[in-house]
Amino acid sequence: QRRTRTAVGLTRDNRLQFVAVRQGITLWELAKVMKAAGAYHAVALDGGTSTAMYFAGKYIARPGRTLTNVLMIYHRRDRFEAARPKFGAVSSSR
């Protein structure tokens, strides 16, 4: 089915890619998008009304429903440590 989609990919030089597609595409089309963006490995996340992306204080793609699971990436450890108690995240060993 054609749906909005969210995916995470990894390039050959170990860079993470986060993609949210706001117009409906198939999983096959999403795979082609990720490959074209340079992803060597990729995984499709929940799509449809669950498609969302929030970056630098604003929504890139706004979800169509309340989300119960999220994938959060922090560039700075101090910001992760400050936010961790709010989300119940387990402390990392690094």
PyMOL commands that set and color helices and strands:
alter all, ss='L'
color gray80, all
select helices_A, chain A and resi 27-36+48-50+77-87
alter helices_A, ss='H'
color red, helices_A
select strands_A, chain A and resi 3-11+16-25+39-44+53-55+58-61
alter strands_A, ss='S'
color yellow, strands_A
deselect
rebuild
show_as cartoon
